[in-house]
């Protein structure tokens, strides 16, 4: 990571405090990226609501400048939102709900079976489920069912006209607010959220064949031939004033201001072209994407990220390589080269569901639900690297000598040319392999039917009989080794331990989500927090900081333990060693921003003279950092930006910015 150096022009000689370094590092929270998969918008008065796919409902009272979470709505997958008068309606995976007090409390409404979409127009609430479309003109007290077709989606309005799609190439059109319907046909499948009515014309988006328009109520259709809209998947069509907005995946936001005669691509600033929906407030346009919200205050000419406060990315994979962090989600990959201060969405992997990451030096492999991506330059650029043709899911990676291994739903594959080609190595064994580990020259692979191992570089495999007979061929999610002590984590029966290198096993009756080892200490991430054992599993201690967190993923890099939680946070604890970062002109401390303390990465033979200086030149903290002292307590220093000045044994000085940001 490159860090700019700053020259101090004037420094006062008055020392306001002297610090003492704490050798025992505490758990701290990394700064995490904002954003997530956006599914729905609605607005009541000056409050805008946004529903995410993985972390519930958020609201903004300042037109998207900042967002806060509404924890009162049951569910995390907010599929659809609507507002009618004083009422807000929402559909989540938990059901259909109504609120009369701006979302503070919610009332469950039982209508039909599985509700998919809710819309409001002209005082009428429209709701769909497997039976058809329900309508209510009294804010959900009473409902009337129109069984036009099973699984019908509502997707467009205009005056008294309502558009609905039952699936396939059909469009249902009502010109009397839903009282009667007529079935119209297109040549291609219609998108479920891409329909609008403007100036007596019906606009409909399709799957892969652009936009069609009808000026005679759907009796005939004409394809828009503008190159921006003639092909591709159309995810949204909406009207704002006299402008027609179309979201074309892979193209951008395409707008017409002349009734569809001409179209312009207005996508400046949009880093994600996988669109989900749009919303228009009085002064802004908002577009929801697979990675978050973008807003425009100039009618779409320029767009800016508008995710401050929205934290809705479930962490599916995590890795650290040199100075880079890699964060996998269900909808893409984010990277940071400044210890989480800023995160970058990797455009080559937008909308990819990330399952695994392997990072070593400049080589980075990303496993997705449809193949592998590879970077040879530490994440600067990416290329598809195979195993995508048969929809391979890449669950795990490992390295054996100079070869890389991938555990997939089609077996264990090996590459000896950095992924240019892959060869399956487990023919004749169960296909679905979910974990890999190399220990003392032996390759271990966990499948849905137990574990196998190879002592000759994947040439031959052996059934791990002693383990599989004991576990009943359970799914082996992960392996961990501490000397003669072997640990395996299974899907349903928890951890099994062997104290004699896998000859005999015993069940531990602990059911973690993940496990790792750091300096011979075993860490277990569970739904009730983080456990650690320094005596090979004989006793476990609960980590106070993460006592109530659901720890879903654990990783150890350079003796720093990272714990990912279901609350979409990453915590870390550890000591950086053997990194001559002053000489390499790299960051001296971690994290940045910091909350309670900062950890220095000086070489064990390097002593540092450290000063923390505010932006007026006043020294706030001063002291010496020895080879065993790595941590500075900053919990009592006020929020703000400071300079950290470090002088090593040879008199070499470096100065870096530090942002102190206390988490309340």
N, C-alpha and C positions, 0 to 999 in steps of 0.2 A: 504494500500500500504506500502510495506517495503522499507525504504530508508536507505542506508548505512550512517554511521556516520564517520566523518573524524576529526582527531586530528590535530590541528594547532601547529606546532613546534615552530614557531617564528612569532611574530606580532609586527610591529612597532607601537609606541605610537603616531605618528604624524597623526592627523586627517585632511584629505584633504578636507572634506566638511561635512556640517551638513544638514540633510534633514528635510523637513516638510511634514507631512502626509496629503493626500487628502481624506477626508471622502467620497466624491462622486466618486465612481468607474466609470471608463470609459469603453466603449466597447472595447474588445480585441479579437484577433483571436487565436483560439486554433491551435496548431500544428496538421496537418492532415496527414493521411497515404497516401503514394504514391501507385500507382497501379490502376488496373481497368481491365475490360474485353477486351482482345486483340483479334482483328479479322483478322488482315492482316499485312504483312510485304512487303517491297520492298527496293531495294538499288540502288542508282545512285552514281557512283564514290565512295567517302568515306562517303556518307551520307546515313544513314539507316532511313527509314520511318516506322512508326507503326500506324495503324489505330485502334481506340478504338470504343467500341459500344455506349458510352455515352458522350464522350467529345472530339470528333474530332480527328485530325491528329497531331502526334508528330514526331520529328526528332532528330537524334543524329549524331554528327560529330566526336565522340570519341568512337565508337564501343560500345555504350550502357552504358558508364559510367554515362552520364547525358543526359537528354532529355528536349526539349523545344517544346512548342506548336506552330503549324502553324495555325494562326487564319484566313488565307485568304481563305481556302477551305470551301465552304458552307456545312452545315450539321454537325451533331454530331455523327452519326452512319456510320463509315467508313467501308464498307463491304468488299471492295476488292481494291488491289493496284497492279500496274504493271509498269515496266520501260522498255522502248525501246529506245536505243540511248540517245538522249538529252531530251526525253519526259517522263513525269510521268503521269500515268493514274490512276484515282480514281473513285470509285462508293460510293456515300453516299445516304441517304434517300432523298436528294434534286435532285439527278441526276447523270449523267456521265460527268466527267471533265478531261481536259488535261492541263498540265503545261509544258512550255518550259524554265522556269527560276528557277528550283529547288523548285517549290512550292510557290514562292512569289505571283504569280497571276495565276488564273485558267480560262480556257475557257470552256464554256458549250458545250457539243456535244450531238446532238439529233440523237439517233440511236435506232430504235425499240420502245418498250414500257417500261416495268420495267426491267432494267438491274440488274443482280444479281452477275455476276462474270466477271473479266477481267484478262487475262493472256497474257504473251508475250513469244514467242519462235521462234528462227531463223528469227528474223526481222518481224514476223507477229504478229499482235494484234488480239487476240481472245476475243469475247464478247458474252455473252449469254443473252437472255431474254425469254419471253413467246413464241416467235415464233421459237426459235432454236438458232443456232450459227452464229454470224456475224464474218467476217474476213476482216482485212485491212492490206495491205502491204505498205501503205504510211502514217503511223502514224495517222490514223483516218480521213484522208481527204475523202476517198472513202471506202465503205463497201460492202461486198457480203454476202448474207444470205443463209445459208444451213439449210433448214427446216427439220432437222432429227427427231425432236420431241419437243413438247412444254415443256418449263421449264427445258431444259437440262442444266446441270452444267458441266463446264470444271474442270478436277481434276488431270490430270497427263500428263507428257511429257517424251520423250526419243528419241533423234535423230529426225527422221521425223515422229515418232509415236505420236498421240494425243489421249488422253482418255477423254471420256465424259460420264456422267450419266444422263439419262432422268428421273430417279426416279424408285424405285422398284428394281428388280433384274436384270436389263439390264445394259450392258456396250457397248457404241459405241466406236469403234476403227477405227482410220484412220492411214494408213501407208504412206500417201502422203501429210502430213501437212494440212489435213482437206479437200482436194479436193473431196475424196470419203470416205464413212463410211460403216462399217459393224456392224450389231447388234449381240452381244454375250450375252449369258444368264448364270446367276449364280443361285444357289438354294436359295440365301438369299439376302436381301436388301443391297445395296451397299452404303457406306458412301460417302458424297458429296465432301470430300476434301482428300480422302485417296486412291490415285492411283499413281503409278510410273512405269517407264520402266528402267530396268538395265540389261545389258548383255543378250539382246534378251528375257528377261523374263518380264512378266507383273504382278505386284503386286497390289492387290485390297483389301481394308479393308471393312468390313461389319458391320452391326448393330447387335452386340451380338454374332457373330459367328466367330470372329477372322479374319485371313488373308488368302486369296487364291492367288495362283500363277499359271500362265499359261506359258508354253514354246512353245506353238504352235499358238500364235496369238489369244488366247481366245476361240479356238475350244473346249478345255477341261480345267478343273480347278482342282487343287489339294490343299487341305487344309493343311496349315502348322500346324503340330501337336505339336510343342513346347508349353509347358504349359503356357508360357508367352503370347502367341499369339493365342491360340486355341479358346479362348472365349472372351467375352467382346466387348465393342464398340471401334472400331478403328477410331480415329478422324483425323489422318494424316499419310501419307507415303511420304518420300522424299529421295533424293539421294544427298550425299555429298562426292565427290571423289569416292572411292571404298566402301563406307559405306552406308548401307541402314538403315534409321531411321524410326521407327514406334512409334507413340504416341498411347498408349493403355490406355484409361480412367480407372482409378482405379488401374492401374499397374505401369505405368511410361513410360519413354523413353526406348524403346527396340532397340538394334542395332546389326546388323550383318556386320562383316568385311570379310566374306568368301562366298559371293554370296548366302546368305540365308541358308547355311548349319547349322550354329549354331547361337544362339542368346543370348544376355546378357542384363540384366536390368541395365541401367546406369541412376539412379535417385537420387543419393546422393545429398541432398540439396534441392530437389524439395518438396515444401510443398503443392502444388496444382497439383493433377493428373487429372484435368479436362482440357484437352488440346484443343487448337483451331487451331494452325498452327505452322510452324517452319520457320527459315531463317538461312542461312549460309553465313557469311562474310569470309574474308580472314583468320582471326585468331580466330573467335568465332562461336559457334552455339547458336542460340536463339530459345526459345520455348515460345509461347504465351499461356496463360491459362486464366481461368475465373477471376483470381485475379491479373494478371500482367505478367511481362516478367521475365524469368530466362535466364541466359547466362552461357556458358561453354567455357573455353579456353583450355581444355584438352580432346577434342573429346567426351565430354559427361560424363566423369568419375565423375566429380563434377559440381554442378550447384550453382549459386548464384543469389539472387534477383538483378534485373537490372531495377529498376523503378524510380530512382532519377529524379524527375521533372515531372513524369506522374501522374497527378491527374485526375482520370476518374471514380470515384465511386459516383454515384448519391446516396444521403443520403435518405433512405426510412423510417428509424426509428432511434430513439435516446433515450438513457436512461442513468441514473447514479445510481449506487448502492454502498453505502459505499465509497470505494476508486476506484471503477472501472467505466469506461465509456464503453458503448456498442453502436456500430455504425452499423446499418443495411443497407445493399445495395441490389441491385437486384441480386447479385451473391454471397452473403455470409455475415458473421458476423465478425467484427473486434472488439477487446477489448483492452483497455489500463488501466494499473494500475499505471501510472506515469503522469497523467494529459495530455496525448497526446504526450509525449516525444517519446514513442515507441508504436507501435500497433502490436497486434498479430492476425493473421488470424486463426479463429477457424475451425480446420480440419473437425469436425463433421457437420459443416454447409456450407462447400464449395459448391458453385453452387446453394444454396438455395436462393430463392427470399424472403427477409425479409419484412414483412408488419407491424409488431408491436413488442414492447418489454415492458415487465413489470418486474421491479426489486425492490425487497424489502428484506432487510437483505441479507441472503445467497440464497434466492429463486429467480430464474430468469426464466421467461417464454418467449420464442421466438415464435412469430406467423409467419408462412410462407404461401406460396400459396398452400401448401399441408400438413397441419397439424401443430403440436406444438412440440417444443423441450423444455426441462427443465433441469436446473442445480440446484442442492441442495447445491453447494459449491462455489457460486459466480462466476460461469463461468469456473471453472477448468475442469470439465467434463460435458458432455451433454448426454441426452438420449431422444429418440423419446417418446412423451407423448400423443399420440392419435390424433384423428380427421384427420387422413391421408387417411383412406380407401376410403372415398367418395370425395377425393380432396377438402377438406374444405379449404377455404381461411380465415385466422385469421386476422381480421381487427383491433381489439382492445382488451384490457384486462382491468379489474377492480377488486378490492377486496371489498368484503362485509363481515364484521365480520371475520370469519376464512375461508371463502370460496373465491374461485377465479372464475371470470366470463370471458367468451370469446365471443366476437361478431364475427359471421362468416356468410358466405353465406348460411348456413343451420340453422340459428337461433342463439339464445343466449344459451350457454352451461354453466353448473356449475360443479365444482369439489370441494369435501370436503376432498380429499385425495391427494392433491398436484399433480393432473393431472393423477393419476393412472387410473381413470375412469371419464368420463364426461356424464352428463345428459342434454338433451335439455330441456329448460324451457319456450320456446315461441311457443309451438304447437298451431296451429290455428291462429297465427299472421304471417305477412310477413316474408319470410325466410331470406332475405339478410339484416343483421344488420351490420352497419359499425362503430358504436361508442358506448361507455359506459361511465357512470359517476355516482358516488355515492355522494349524498349531503344530509346531515341531515337525514341519515337513509333511504333515498329513492333512488332506482336504476332507472336510466334513460337509455334508449336504443334508439339510432337513427337508422332508417332503410331507405331503398330507398322509403318508403311510409309514411314518417313522424315518430313521436316519440311515444313511450309507456313508462309507468313507473310502478314500483312495490313498494308497501309500506310494503310488508311482506316477503321479501327475495326471490323473484321470484316465490312464490306459486301462486299468481294471478297477472295479468297485466291489466292495464287500458290504454285506448286510451287517449293520451294527446289532448283532443278535442280542447281546447282553442288555442293551438299552431297549430295543424294540419288544423283546419278550416281557420286559417289566412294565413298559408303558402301554402295551397293547397296540403298537403301531400308531400311536397318536401323532398329530401334526406337530413337527418340531419347528418352532418359530425362531429360535436363536440358540447359539452356543457361547459359552464363556469359560475360560480356562485360567486357573491360578495354580501353577505348579502341578501337583498330582491331583488337585481338586478340579473336577469337571462339573459344569452346570449346564443343563438344557432347560429351556422354557417351552412348555407345550400349550396348545390352544385351550384345553379344557381342564387339565389336571394340574396345571401350575408347574413348579420347578421340581426337577429331579437332580440329585447330587450324587457324584461318585468321588470317593476319597482315594481311589487307587487307579486313576487313569481309565475309568470306564469299565472296569471289570465287574464291579458290583454297584448297585444303585439303591437309593432310598428317596422316598417322596418327602418333600419339605413342607407341604400344605401351605404354601404361599403362592399367590396367583398374580404375578406382575404383568404389566403390559410390555415392559422392556427391561433390559439389564446391561450393565457394562462393568468394567474393572478399571480402577485407577490406583496405582501404587499398592497393589495387593489388597485393596479394599473393594468389596463387592457392593455395587449400588443396584437397587431394584426400584423401578418406577411402578407404582400401583395406583389404583383408583382412589386410595385414601392418603396418598402422599409418597414421600421418598424414604426408602429404608437403606441403611448401610450396615455392612458387617466387615469387621477387620480380623475376624477369627474363622474365616473360611465357612461362614454360614452357621456357626454354632449359636451366635447371638446376633440380633439385629437392633439397630437404633433408628428411631424415627427422626428425620431432619426437621427441626422446628420451623424453619422458614417455609417449607413446602408441606406442612403437616396436613393441610386440607386440599391440596392440589391434586388433580387427576393427572399424574405424570404418564404421558403416553409414549415418550421416546427418550432414550438416553444415549449419549455419545461421549467418547473421551478422545480428545486431541491434545497431544503434548502435555499430558497430565492436567488438563483442564476439563472438568466434567460439565456437560451441557444437558439440561433437563427441559424437554418440551412438554407443555401442559395442554389440557383440553380448553383452558381459558385463553389459548392462542398466544402464550408467552414462552420465552426461552430464558431460563435461569442458568447461571454459570457459577462454578466454584473451582479455584485452582491457583497454582503458582506458575508463572512463566519462567522458564529457565533456558540457559544456553543460547540466547539470541543476542548477538552483538548489534543491537538496533541503532545505537548512536552512530557507529561507523558506517552502517548501511543506510543512514538517513531515513529511518523508518520510525513509526510511532513508538514512543517509549512506554506507554501505559495503556491500560484497558479497564473499563470500557470508556467510551466517549460518545455521547454524554454519560455522566456518572451520577449516582445517587448517594451512596454511603461511603464508598472508598474507591481508590484506584490502585491497580496492581501494576508494578513495574516489571519490565522484561529484561533487566540488566543481566549480563553474564555473571556467573557466581564469583568470578575473580575481579569483578568491577565494582568499585565503590562510587556512589554518586552523591554529589551535593545538589539537593533539590530545593527549589523555591517556587511557590505558587504566588503569582502577582496579579492584582486586579488591573483593570484597563486604565486606571489613573497612574499606574507605576508603583503602587503601594504593595509591599511584600506582606502577604497575608499569612503565609506559612513558610518556615525554613527549617532545614535539618539535613542529616546525612543518612544515606541509604547504604547499608552494609550488605555483604554477600548473603546473609540469612534474613534480611529484612526486605520485604517486597511490597508492603501495603501501606497506604496513607489513608487515614480517616478524614473524610471531608464532610461528614454528616452535619457539622455545625457551621459550614461555610454557606453563605447565602446563594440562592440561584443566580446564575449569570455566566458570562464568558470570562475566562482567566487565561493567563499565560503560565505554562509550566516550563521552568528553566532547569536544565540538568547539565552538570559539569562532571566529567569522568576523571579517572586517575591521571590521564594524559593532558588534562586541561581542555579537552574538546568540549565545546558547548553546543547544545541544541535547545531550541525553544519551540514549543508546540502549543496550540490552542486547546483549552479544556472547557467544555460546557458542563456546568453543574446544574442538574435538573432533578430535584428531589421528587420522588414518587409519593404521593399522599394517599 
